[in-house]
Amino acid sequence: MTLISQSWFWLVAATTAILVFSIFTVLRSRLGGAPRWVKGLLLTALVAAAALLLRPHEDTFTGLDTSCYRLMSQAFTAGRGFHNIDQSLLVIPQEQRRSVLLEFKQWGRDTRDRSFEITSIRDGTTKPYFYPFLPLAASALETLTGGSGGDYFVPLVGLLFFAAILALGATLGRQYGLLAAIALLMGTPLPAYLFRGFYAEAVGAALVALVLVGRLLPVTTRSFRITAPLLLGLATCFHPATLVLSLPALAFLLADPALTRRSVVLNLAGFGAGLIPLLLVTLWVCQPYGDITKVKSLLSGLSASGVHRLLAIFISGFGLAIGLVLLGSVRLRERLAAWGSIGLARPGIYVTLLIAALIPFLIPASLWPGKPLVWAGLLEWRDGVRWGYGVVLLIGIASTFHPKTPPLSRALLLLSVLLACFFFYLKGFEQMGLWSQRRLIPLTCLLVVALTPALATLFQSWGQRTPAAPKWLPPVLAIILTGAALVNPLRWPDPYLTRHEKGAREWVAAVSEKLGSTFTFFDYYPFSVPFAVTGHSRVFGLSEYGYNGLPGLAEFLGHHARQEPVLVVTAYGNPGMEDGVILKERSRETVELKRVVSKTALPAERRRWDISIAILEAIPVSSLKEARNPPLAIHKIMDDGPLALRGNWGPRNPIPTREAILPARWSREGSGLIGPVPAPGGSMRITLAAAASRDDGIDGQVFQITPPWGGPILTLTVSNDLTWVSGDLTRPASGKDGVTETGVYTLHAESPYNPAKTGITGYPSDLGARIHSIRIELL
């Protein structure tokens, strides 16, 4: 894996470095005549960009694509391969394995750690859950630098994009062009936030944007012409949706009338070469979008997903355009380029094209039901723009009508408008705060590349002090742009400045040291993921849908604890016992993380999130001496923790008191709890804290508690208010009931409560009472 990741990283890094060097070679030569203070201002802006971006997020527990990519890179660094055997899964009985898989009841792919898919529940084979190109590159950088170097891969790519835009603005428009570039980069939080996390779309968009920046320059070097098409192909590997950007960018490269037929073929060959890693991985590593070698699979993907059909339309359209360029003569391409330049230079034709680009795509009728998703994505994009950045964009779009605006800048704006609906459509599927804004980062990058030269050229023309441009106009417009761009960062600075989940990496490493290679069970699946993904630890977590499998898993853990040490990690309170084992707390680990929370892009704010887990040692009851001192006991606080619970339990419903709000859950008919079992002839006590909380005219509830040995039952009565009540049970002296150290105590209500009869909906019809805690102890 090290060889594969290093090869991929150096291929991308070398290609990008050569292309960026060629861009800055041209920009430096054209910036040579600028005053020294302008160069100093540019250098200051570059340092500020580095300080802003080189503060990566540490997404670990979010459970979204960004954390999954990040954890996959750490797994590669730790030596995990593409197709490993999940040995920890194989230790679990086969009938219980699905209880530790994420969303095993849902249609889709099975995964135990979100980053790798379980391809066979029987033999435990795995493969990457999605394309691994970003994790591979980050893993290589981490290996080269040590520590957390992998977290800096995306920020470094983002910094190159920022640097190219800032230098382009300063080159074309001096200080005012630089301010315009800053306004376009900083007026919305998306670049500053997304370029600091593991966002594959951001990497692909930035690499394509660098190629477009180089294409905007009036002069291109030989090294740029060689590396640009290759980099467009490599960019697509990071995320296939980047193809919607890279194909038009390739068309812009091929539209150069100076290219010979041989050069066109070489450009296409370079682009194809960049796509080879994507093809190889799709054939032999993973197929997130189906098996592309089978026509039936491709047709199935097109029929099942509107996104796939829309993507196919764009690929076909741009592919056809590139094919026409390839087949046409050099003279035809010269004519097309001339017609394009003339058409874009005429305001009437340009406005007509802009309006035409606003019309939704010529979509087949089958896709029109997707229009609401386009609208939803548009509204989400508006929330990331707000009025401040909206002013910046409006001024930038207006500047494209200036006669000296480069035709390619106008063409890129047309492309941005045309592609907007595609990215809005993608965004409409996901409305999950800042994380889902990754769908819009390609559109943002494209707009920045399109409008930076337009604004900079406008300032440059005004700098010539023609009669149509008063001296006061450039600084006034620059002040308006800067002020409008500052609205979002000043009002909502958190997405610009906060490092999401900073400190998570160090905390996970410290806890991993304490877990070691011990067989470990987490009762809260999301917390298990960063410990399970590397493949070195033996960690698994109870799935969100795996509660019904808990009895079997707990029984397995009890038996396994007799063979080797077993740890149980709980995100809730420790009940003290589970099936066949005592849960003894070894340590409690806590960490305070900062997270940026938002329903859409903006408003966004920083919130504190405290993670607290208890590492419990599972000690088999059978290993204890007969003289148990103190006697065995379980004390279950009814928080959301699943440990020791059996049967169906109702929803959580806290009980307010004068001192505090006590956690509580509704019991239902057949609700059960694991507890210690006395020796034959021995006694035990059950203490209950509960409130019947009935609104049907009945005061209180009578519980009938059936012990594991079957009878006699214990009757306990609670009132509508919070009540503490207890009672004793004695196990028959015969001891022929087959019950051993632990068993299930089952609750039945004498008169179950149905809230629906009093007009309260959303609850089961067989409620008992709101139980705060149950204590079962041997006497």
C-alpha positions in Angstrom: 0.0 0.0 0.0 2.9 2.4 0.7 4.2 2.0 -2.8 0.7 2.6 -4.3 0.0 5.6 -2.1 3.4 7.1 -2.7 3.2 6.6 -6.5 -0.2 8.2 -6.6 0.8 11.1 -4.4 4.0 11.9 -6.4 2.1 11.7 -9.7 -0.4 14.3 -8.5 2.1 16.4 -6.7 4.6 16.5 -9.5 2.0 17.3 -12.2 0.4 20.0 -10.0 3.8 21.5 -9.1 4.9 21.7 -12.7 1.6 23.3 -13.8 1.6 25.8 -10.9 5.3 26.7 -11.6 4.5 27.3 -15.2 1.6 29.6 -14.2 3.6 31.6 -11.7 6.5 31.9 -14.2 4.1 33.8 -16.6 2.5 35.8 -13.8 5.9 36.8 -12.3 7.1 38.1 -15.6 3.9 40.2 -16.1 4.0 41.4 -12.5 7.5 42.6 -12.8 6.5 46.2 -13.5 4.3 46.6 -10.4 5.3 48.8 -7.5 7.2 47.1 -4.7 4.4 47.8 -2.3 1.9 46.0 -4.5 4.2 43.0 -4.5 4.5 43.3 -0.7 0.7 43.4 -0.4 0.5 40.2 -2.5 3.0 38.5 -0.3 1.0 39.6 2.8 -2.1 38.2 1.2 -0.4 34.9 0.5 0.9 34.6 4.1 -2.6 35.3 5.4 -4.1 32.7 3.1 -1.6 30.1 4.4 -2.4 31.1 8.0 -6.1 30.7 7.2 -6.0 27.4 5.3 -3.2 25.5 7.1 -5.4 24.9 10.1 -7.0 21.6 9.1 -10.2 20.1 10.6 -9.9 16.8 12.4 -13.3 15.3 11.4 -13.5 12.0 13.3 -16.9 11.4 14.8 -19.2 13.2 12.3 -19.9 10.0 10.4 -20.0 11.8 7.1 -17.9 11.5 4.0 -15.3 13.9 5.2 -14.5 11.9 8.3 -14.7 8.6 6.4 -12.1 9.8 3.9 -9.9 11.0 6.7 -10.1 7.8 8.6 -9.5 5.7 5.5 -6.3 7.6 5.0 -5.2 6.8 8.5 -6.0 3.1 7.9 -3.8 3.1 4.8 -1.0 4.8 6.9 -1.4 2.0 9.5 -0.9 -0.6 6.8 -4.4 -1.6 5.9 -4.9 -2.7 2.2 -7.7 -2.5 -0.3 -8.9 -6.0 0.2 -8.2 -7.2 3.8 -10.0 -9.8 5.9 -11.8 -8.3 8.9 -10.6 -10.7 11.5 -12.4 -9.1 14.3 -15.7 -9.6 12.5 -15.0 -13.3 12.1 -14.6 -13.8 15.8 -18.3 -12.9 16.2 -20.8 -15.6 15.5 -22.1 -15.3 12.0 -25.7 -14.9 13.1 -24.7 -11.8 15.2 -22.4 -10.1 12.7 -25.1 -7.9 11.0 -25.8 -6.3 14.4 -22.4 -4.6 14.2 -22.8 -3.3 10.7 -24.0 0.2 9.9 -27.6 0.4 8.6 -27.7 -3.4 7.9 -31.4 -3.2 7.4 -31.1 -0.5 4.7 -30.6 -1.0 1.0 -27.0 -0.5 0.1 -23.6 -1.6 1.2 -22.5 -3.1 4.5 -19.8 -1.4 6.5 -18.5 -1.9 10.0 -16.3 1.2 10.1 -17.9 3.5 7.5 -14.7 3.6 5.4 -14.5 0.0 4.2 -17.3 -2.1 2.8 -17.9 -5.7 4.0 -18.2 -7.6 0.7 -18.9 -10.9 2.4 -20.4 -11.3 5.8 -19.3 -14.9 5.8 -15.5 -14.6 5.1 -15.1 -10.9 6.2 -13.5 -9.6 3.0 -13.5 -5.8 2.6 -12.9 -3.1 0.1 -12.9 0.7 0.2 -16.4 2.1 0.5 -15.7 4.7 -2.1 -12.9 5.9 -4.4 -9.7 5.9 -2.3 -7.7 8.5 -4.2 -7.9 11.3 -1.6 -7.1 9.0 1.3 -4.2 7.5 -0.6 -2.6 10.9 -1.3 -3.1 12.0 2.3 -1.7 8.8 3.6 1.5 9.3 1.5 1.9 12.8 2.8 1.4 11.5 6.3 4.1 8.9 5.8 6.5 11.5 4.4 6.0 14.1 7.1 5.0 12.0 10.1 2.4 13.0 12.6 -0.7 14.5 11.2 0.7 15.5 7.8 -2.1 13.8 5.9 -4.6 16.4 7.3 -2.7 19.1 5.3 -3.1 17.6 1.8 -6.4 19.3 1.0 -5.4 22.6 2.6 -2.2 22.7 0.5 -4.2 22.1 -2.7 -6.5 24.9 -1.6 -3.6 27.2 -0.8 -2.3 26.7 -4.4 -5.7 27.7 -5.7 -5.8 30.7 -3.4 -2.3 31.7 -4.4 -3.0 31.4 -8.2 -6.2 33.6 -7.9 -4.5 36.2 -5.7 -1.5 36.4 -8.1 -3.8 36.6 -11.1 -5.8 39.4 -9.6 -2.6 41.3 -8.6 -1.1 40.8 -12.1 -4.0 42.0 -14.0 -5.4 44.7 -11.7 -2.5 45.5 -9.3 -3.7 46.4 -5.8 -7.4 46.7 -6.8 -7.3 43.4 -8.7 -5.8 41.8 -5.6 -8.6 43.2 -3.4 -11.1 41.9 -5.9 -9.6 38.4 -5.7 -9.6 38.5 -1.9 -13.3 39.5 -2.0 -14.2 36.6 -4.3 -12.3 34.1 -2.2 -13.4 35.3 1.3 -16.9 36.7 0.8 -18.4 33.2 1.2 -17.2 30.7 3.9 -17.2 27.7 1.5 -13.6 27.9 0.3 -12.2 28.8 3.7 -14.1 25.9 5.4 -14.1 23.2 2.8 -10.4 23.5 1.9 -9.5 22.6 5.4 -11.2 19.2 5.5 -11.2 15.9 3.6 -13.5 17.0 0.7 -12.7 15.2 -2.5 -14.8 17.6 -4.5 -12.7 20.5 -3.3 -9.5 18.8 -4.5 -10.9 18.0 -7.9 -12.4 21.5 -8.3 -9.2 23.2 -7.2 -7.0 21.3 -9.7 -9.4 22.0 -12.6 -9.5 25.7 -11.5 -5.7 25.8 -11.7 -5.8 24.6 -15.2 -8.4 27.2 -16.1 -6.2 29.9 -14.5 -3.3 28.9 -16.7 -5.6 28.9 -19.8 -6.7 32.4 -19.0 -3.1 33.7 -19.4 -2.2 35.2 -22.7 0.9 33.1 -22.8 1.3 29.5 -21.9 4.5 27.5 -21.4 5.3 24.1 -22.9 5.2 22.5 -19.5 1.7 23.8 -19.0 0.5 22.5 -22.3 1.9 19.0 -21.3 0.6 18.8 -17.8 -2.8 20.6 -18.1 -4.7 17.8 -19.8 -3.1 15.2 -17.5 -4.0 17.1 -14.4 -7.6 17.4 -15.6 -7.8 13.6 -15.8 -6.2 13.2 -12.4 -8.6 15.7 -10.9 -11.5 13.5 -12.0 -10.1 10.6 -10.1 -10.6 12.3 -6.8 -14.4 12.5 -7.5 -16.1 11.4 -10.7 -18.5 14.4 -10.5 -15.4 16.6 -11.3 -15.8 15.3 -14.9 -18.5 17.9 -15.3 -15.8 20.5 -14.8 -12.8 18.8 -16.4 -14.5 18.0 -19.7 -15.4 21.7 -20.4 -11.9 22.7 -19.2 -10.4 20.2 -21.7 -12.7 21.7 -24.4 -11.2 25.1 -23.6 -7.7 23.7 -24.0 -8.6 22.1 -27.3 -10.3 25.3 -28.6 -7.0 27.0 -28.9 -6.7 27.7 -32.7 -2.9 27.5 -32.4 -3.1 23.7 -31.7 -2.2 21.4 -34.5 -4.0 18.1 -35.1 -1.1 16.3 -33.4 -1.4 18.6 -30.3 -5.1 18.0 -30.1 -4.5 14.2 -30.1 -1.7 14.6 -27.5 -4.1 16.6 -25.2 -6.7 13.9 -25.5 -4.1 11.3 -24.8 -2.9 13.2 -21.7 -6.4 13.5 -20.4 -7.0 9.8 -21.0 -3.8 9.0 -19.2 -5.0 10.9 -16.2 -8.2 8.8 -16.1 -6.3 5.5 -16.1 -6.0 5.3 -12.3 -9.8 5.8 -12.0 -10.4 3.0 -14.5 -7.9 0.6 -12.8 -9.4 1.2 -9.3 -13.0 0.8 -10.7 -12.0 -2.5 -12.3 -10.1 -4.1 -9.5 -10.6 -2.2 -6.2 -14.1 -0.8 -5.7 -17.2 0.1 -7.7 -19.1 2.8 -5.8 -21.3 3.5 -8.8 -21.6 -0.1 -10.1 -19.7 -2.3 -12.4 -18.8 -0.2 -15.5 -17.8 -3.3 -17.4 -21.4 -4.5 -17.6 -24.0 -2.7 -19.8 -26.8 -3.9 -17.6 -25.2 -2.3 -14.5 -24.7 1.0 -16.3 -28.3 1.0 -17.5 -29.5 0.1 -14.0 -27.5 3.0 -12.6 -29.0 5.4 -15.1 -32.5 4.2 -14.4 -32.1 4.4 -10.6 -30.5 7.8 -10.2 -31.4 11.1 -11.6 -27.9 12.4 -10.8 -26.4 9.7 -13.0 -28.7 10.5 -15.9 -27.9 14.2 -15.6 -24.2 13.5 -15.4 -24.5 11.3 -18.5 -26.2 14.1 -20.4 -23.3 16.5 -19.6 -20.6 13.9 -20.4 -22.4 13.1 -23.7 -22.8 16.8 -24.6 -19.2 17.9 -23.8 -17.9 14.6 -25.3 -19.6 15.4 -28.5 -18.2 18.9 -28.6 -14.7 17.6 -28.0 -15.3 15.0 -30.7 -16.2 17.7 -33.2 -13.1 19.6 -32.4 -11.0 16.4 -32.9 -12.6 15.6 -36.2 -12.7 19.1 -37.5 -9.8 20.7 -39.5 -7.5 23.3 -38.0 -9.3 25.9 -40.1 -12.6 24.9 -38.7 -11.3 25.3 -35.2 -9.9 28.7 -36.1 -13.3 29.8 -37.4 -15.0 28.5 -34.3 -12.6 30.3 -32.0 -13.1 33.5 -34.0 -16.9 33.2 -34.0 -16.8 32.6 -30.2 -14.6 35.6 -29.6 -16.7 37.9 -31.8 -20.0 36.6 -30.2 -18.7 37.0 -26.7 -17.4 40.5 -27.4 -20.8 41.7 -28.5 -23.1 42.7 -25.6 -26.3 41.7 -27.3 -25.1 38.2 -28.1 -23.4 37.8 -24.7 -26.7 38.8 -22.9 -28.6 36.3 -25.0 -26.2 33.5 -24.2 -26.4 34.4 -20.5 -30.2 34.2 -20.6 -30.1 31.0 -22.5 -27.8 29.5 -20.0 -30.3 30.3 -17.3 -32.9 28.1 -18.9 -32.7 24.7 -17.2 -31.0 22.0 -19.3 -32.7 20.2 -22.1 -33.5 17.4 -19.7 -35.6 14.4 -20.7 -39.1 14.4 -19.3 -38.1 11.7 -16.8 -35.9 14.1 -15.0 -38.3 17.0 -14.5 -39.5 15.6 -11.1 -36.0 16.7 -10.0 -36.8 20.3 -10.4 -37.7 20.8 -6.7 -34.2 19.5 -5.9 -32.6 22.1 -8.1 -34.7 24.8 -6.3 -33.7 23.4 -2.9 -30.0 23.5 -3.9 -30.4 27.1 -5.1 -31.8 28.1 -1.8 -28.9 26.4 0.0 -26.4 28.2 -2.2 -28.2 31.5 -1.4 -27.6 30.8 2.3 -23.9 30.5 1.6 -23.8 33.7 -0.4 -26.1 36.0 1.6 -26.5 39.6 0.5 -22.8 40.6 1.1 -21.3 38.0 -1.3 -24.3 38.6 -3.6 -23.1 42.2 -4.1 -19.6 40.9 -4.9 -21.0 38.5 -7.5 -23.3 41.1 -9.0 -20.4 43.5 -9.4 -18.2 40.8 -10.8 -20.9 39.7 -13.3 -21.5 43.3 -14.3 -17.7 43.7 -14.9 -17.8 41.0 -17.6 -19.6 43.4 -19.9 -16.6 45.7 -20.0 -15.1 45.6 -23.5 -11.7 44.6 -22.4 -12.9 41.5 -20.4 -11.1 38.4 -21.8 -13.5 36.3 -23.9 -12.5 33.2 -21.9 -13.7 34.9 -18.7 -17.1 35.5 -20.2 -17.1 31.9 -21.5 -16.4 30.6 -18.0 -19.2 32.7 -16.5 -21.5 31.2 -19.1 -20.3 27.7 -18.1 -20.8 28.5 -14.4 -24.4 29.5 -15.1 -25.0 26.4 -17.2 -23.5 24.0 -14.7 -25.2 25.7 -11.7 -28.3 23.7 -12.1 -26.3 20.4 -12.0 -24.6 21.3 -8.8 -27.9 22.7 -7.3 -29.4 19.3 -8.2 -26.7 17.5 -6.4 -27.0 19.8 -3.4 -30.8 19.3 -3.3 -30.2 15.7 -2.3 -28.3 16.7 0.8 -29.4 19.4 3.2 -27.0 18.8 6.1 -25.3 22.0 7.0 -21.7 23.0 6.0 -20.6 19.4 5.2 -23.1 19.1 2.3 -21.9 22.4 0.8 -19.1 20.4 -0.7 -21.5 19.9 -3.6 -21.3 23.6 -4.4 -17.5 24.1 -4.0 -16.9 23.4 -7.8 -19.4 26.1 -8.7 -17.8 28.5 -6.3 -14.3 27.8 -7.7 -15.5 28.2 -11.2 -17.1 31.6 -10.4 -13.9 32.8 -8.7 -11.9 31.9 -11.8 -14.4 33.5 -14.1 -14.8 36.8 -12.3 -11.3 37.5 -11.0 -9.9 38.4 -14.4 -13.0 40.3 -15.3 -12.8 42.5 -12.2 -9.0 42.9 -12.4 -9.2 43.9 -16.1 -11.8 46.4 -15.3 -9.5 48.0 -12.7 -6.6 47.8 -15.1 -8.5 49.7 -17.8 -9.6 52.3 -15.2 -6.0 52.6 -14.1 -5.2 54.0 -17.6 -7.2 57.0 -16.5 -9.4 57.3 -19.6 -11.9 60.1 -19.5 -14.7 57.5 -18.8 -13.1 56.5 -15.5 -12.7 59.2 -12.8 -9.8 58.8 -10.4 -12.1 58.2 -7.5 -14.0 55.3 -9.1 -11.4 52.5 -8.7 -10.9 53.0 -4.9 -14.6 53.5 -4.3 -15.5 50.3 -6.1 -12.7 48.5 -4.3 -14.1 49.7 -0.9 -17.6 48.5 -1.9 -16.2 45.1 -2.9 -14.1 44.7 0.3 -17.0 45.9 2.5 -19.5 43.5 1.0 -17.0 40.7 1.2 -16.5 41.3 4.9 -20.2 40.9 5.8 -20.2 37.1 6.1 -16.8 36.6 7.8 -17.5 39.4 10.3 -21.1 38.3 11.1 -20.3 34.5 11.1 -16.5 34.1 11.7 -16.7 30.5 13.0 -16.7 28.6 9.7 -13.6 30.7 8.7 -11.7 30.2 11.9 -12.8 27.1 13.8 -11.0 23.8 13.3 -13.8 21.3 13.4 -13.2 18.6 16.1 -9.7 19.8 16.8 -8.1 17.5 19.3 -10.0 14.4 18.2 -6.9 12.8 16.7 -4.8 13.0 19.8 -7.6 11.8 22.0 -8.3 8.8 19.8 -4.6 7.9 19.8 -4.5 8.1 23.6 -7.6 6.0 24.1 -6.3 3.5 21.5 -3.2 3.0 23.6 -5.5 2.0 26.5 -7.6 -0.4 24.4 -4.6 -2.0 22.7 -5.4 -5.2 21.0 -8.0 -6.2 23.6 -11.3 -7.4 22.2 -13.6 -4.4 22.7 -17.3 -3.8 22.3 -18.7 -0.2 22.0 -22.4 0.2 22.9 -22.5 3.4 20.7 -21.5 2.7 17.1 -20.3 6.2 16.0 -17.7 6.2 18.8 -16.3 2.9 17.7 -15.5 3.9 14.1 -12.2 5.7 14.5 -10.9 2.8 16.7 -12.1 0.1 14.3 -11.0 1.4 11.0 -7.2 0.9 11.1 -7.5 -2.9 11.3 -5.0 -3.2 14.1 -7.5 -2.9 17.0 -10.2 -5.5 17.7 -13.1 -3.1 18.1 -16.7 -3.4 17.0 -19.8 -1.3 17.9 -23.5 -2.1 18.3 -25.3 -0.8 15.2 -28.0 1.8 15.5 -30.3 -0.9 14.2 -28.7 -3.8 16.1 -30.5 -3.5 19.5 -32.4 -6.8 18.8 -29.1 -8.5 18.3 -27.8 -7.3 21.7 -28.9 -10.4 23.7 -26.9 -12.7 21.3 -23.9 -10.3 21.3 -23.9 -10.0 25.1 -24.1 -13.8 25.5 -21.2 -14.1 23.1 -19.2 -11.5 25.1 -19.9 -13.3 28.3 -18.5 -16.6 26.9 -15.6 -14.9 25.2 -14.6 -13.1 28.4 -13.8 -16.6 29.9 -11.2 -17.1 27.1 -9.5 -13.7 26.9 -9.9 -10.2 28.3 -12.9 -8.3 27.0 -13.5 -4.6 27.3 -16.9 -2.9 27.0 -16.9 0.9 26.2 -20.1 2.7 27.0 -21.0 6.3 26.1 -23.6 6.2 28.9 -23.8 5.2 32.5 -22.3 1.9 33.7 -25.1 -0.4 34.8 -22.5 -2.6 36.5 -23.5 -5.9 34.9 -24.4 -7.6 31.6 -25.2 -11.1 30.7 -22.8 -13.3 32.6 -20.3 -10.5 33.4 -19.6 -7.8 35.9 -18.7 -4.4 34.2 -15.9 -2.9 36.3 -14.9 0.6 35.3 -11.2 0.8 34.3 -11.2 4.5 33.3 -13.3 7.3 32.0 -12.0 9.2 29.0 -13.4 12.7 28.1 -12.5 15.3 25.4 -13.9 18.7 24.6 -14.3 19.3 20.9 -15.4 22.4 18.9 -17.8 21.9 16.0 -19.2 24.3 13.5 -23.0 23.8 13.4 -25.4 25.0 10.8 -28.6 23.9 9.2 -27.4 25.3 5.9 -24.2 27.1 5.0 -25.0 30.2 7.0 -25.8 31.1 9.7 -23.1 28.9 11.3 -21.8 28.9 14.8 -19.3 27.1 17.0 -20.5 24.8 19.6 -18.8 22.8 22.3 -19.2 19.0 22.2 -18.1 16.9 25.1 -17.4 13.3 24.5 -17.3 11.0 27.5 -16.8 7.2 27.4 -16.2 4.7 30.2 -13.8 1.8 29.5 -15.3 -1.2 31.4 -13.6 -4.5 32.0 -16.0 -7.5 31.5 -15.3 -9.9 34.3 -17.1 -13.3 34.1 -19.3 -13.8 37.1 -18.3 -17.5 37.1 -14.7 -16.5 37.8 -15.6 -14.9 41.1 -15.4 -16.7 44.4 -18.6 -17.9 46.0 -18.2 -15.4 48.8 -19.1 -12.3 46.8 -18.3 -9.2 48.8 -20.0 -6.9 48.1 -23.0 -8.9 46.7 -23.7 -8.7 43.0 -25.9 -5.8 41.9 -27.0 -3.9 38.9 -28.0 -0.3 38.9 -29.5 0.8 35.6 -30.1 4.5 35.0 -32.5 4.8 32.1 -30.4 7.0 29.8 -30.2 6.1 26.2 -27.6 3.3 26.8 -28.6 -0.2 25.6 -26.5 -2.2 28.1 -28.5 -4.6 30.3 -31.9 -3.8 28.6 -33.9 -6.6 27.0 -37.2 -6.6 25.2 -39.1 -3.5 24.0 -38.7 -0.2 25.8 -40.6 3.0 25.0 -39.2 6.4 24.2 -37.1 8.5 26.5 -39.1 11.0 28.6 -37.1 12.7 31.4 -38.7 13.4 34.8 -38.3 16.9 36.1 -37.8 17.4 39.8 -36.9 20.4 42.0 -33.3 19.4 42.0 -32.7 18.2 38.5 -34.2 16.6 35.4 -33.8 12.9 35.7 -33.3 10.7 32.7 -36.2 8.2 32.3 -37.7 5.9 29.7 -41.2 4.5 29.4 -41.5 0.8 30.1 -43.7 -1.4 27.9 -45.2 -4.8 28.2 -42.4 -7.3 28.4 -39.6 -4.7 29.1 -36.8 -6.6 30.7 -33.5 -6.0 32.5 -30.5 -8.2 33.0 -29.8 -8.8 36.7 -27.9 -11.0 39.1 -29.5 -14.3 40.1 -29.3 -15.5 43.8 -28.2 -19.0 44.6 -31.0 -21.5 45.2 -32.8 -20.4 48.3 -31.2 -17.0 48.2 -32.9 -13.6 48.1 -32.6 -10.4 46.1 -34.1 -6.9 46.2 -35.5 -4.8 43.4 -35.7 -1.0 43.9 -37.6 1.0 41.4 -37.7 4.8 40.8 -40.5 5.7 38.5 -43.5 7.9 37.8 -46.7 6.6 36.2 -47.5 10.0 34.7 -51.0 9.0 33.5 -53.5 11.3 32.0 -56.4 8.8 31.7 -57.9 9.3 35.2 -56.0 6.4 36.8 -53.6 7.2 39.6 -50.5 5.1 39.5 -49.4 1.8 38.1 -48.9 -1.6 39.5 -45.9 -3.6 38.2 -45.6 -7.3 38.2 -42.0 -8.3 37.9 -41.3 -11.9 36.8 -37.8 -13.2 37.9 -35.7 -15.3 35.6 -36.6 -18.5 37.4 -40.3 -17.9 36.6 -42.1 -17.2 39.8 -43.5 -16.1 42.2 -43.7 -12.6 40.9 -43.0 -9.3 42.7 -45.6 -6.6 42.8 -44.6 -3.0 43.1 -46.8 0.1 42.9 -45.8 3.6 41.8 -47.9 6.7 41.8 -48.2 9.3 39.1 -45.5 11.3 40.7 -41.9 10.1 41.1 -41.9 7.2 43.5 -39.1 5.0 45.1 -40.4 1.6 45.9 -38.6 -1.8 46.6 -39.4 -5.4 47.3 -37.7 -8.7 47.8 -37.8 -12.1 46.1 -36.5 -15.5 47.1 -35.4 -18.1 44.7 -36.8 -21.6 45.3 -34.3 -23.8 47.1 -34.7 -26.6 44.6 -32.6 -24.7 42.0 -33.9 -26.9 39.1 -34.9 -23.9 36.9 -31.7 -23.9 34.8 -30.9 -20.3 35.6 -27.2 -19.5 36.3 -25.5 -16.3 37.3 -27.6 -13.7 35.5 -31.0 -13.6 34.0 -33.8 -11.3 32.6 -36.3 -9.7 35.0 -39.4 -8.9 33.0 -41.9 -6.1 33.7 -45.7 -6.3 33.1 -48.2 -3.5 34.0 -51.5 -4.4 35.6 -53.3 -1.7 33.6 -51.1 -0.6 30.6 -51.4 3.1 29.7 -52.4 4.1 26.1 -51.8 7.9 25.7 -53.8 7.9 22.4 -57.0 7.5 24.4 -56.4 11.0 25.9 -55.4 12.5 22.6 -51.7 12.2 23.0 -50.1 10.7 19.8 -46.7 9.3 19.0 -46.5 6.8 21.9 -46.9 3.0 22.0 -50.2 1.7 23.4 -48.8 -0.5 26.1 -46.9 1.9 28.4 -46.1 1.0 32.0 -44.4 4.0 33.6 -41.6 6.4 33.2 -38.8 4.6 34.9 -35.7 6.6 36.1 -33.7 3.7 37.5 -33.9 0.0 38.5 -31.6 -1.6 41.1 -31.4 -5.3 41.5 -29.1 -6.6 44.2 -28.4 -9.9 46.0 -29.0 -10.0 49.7 
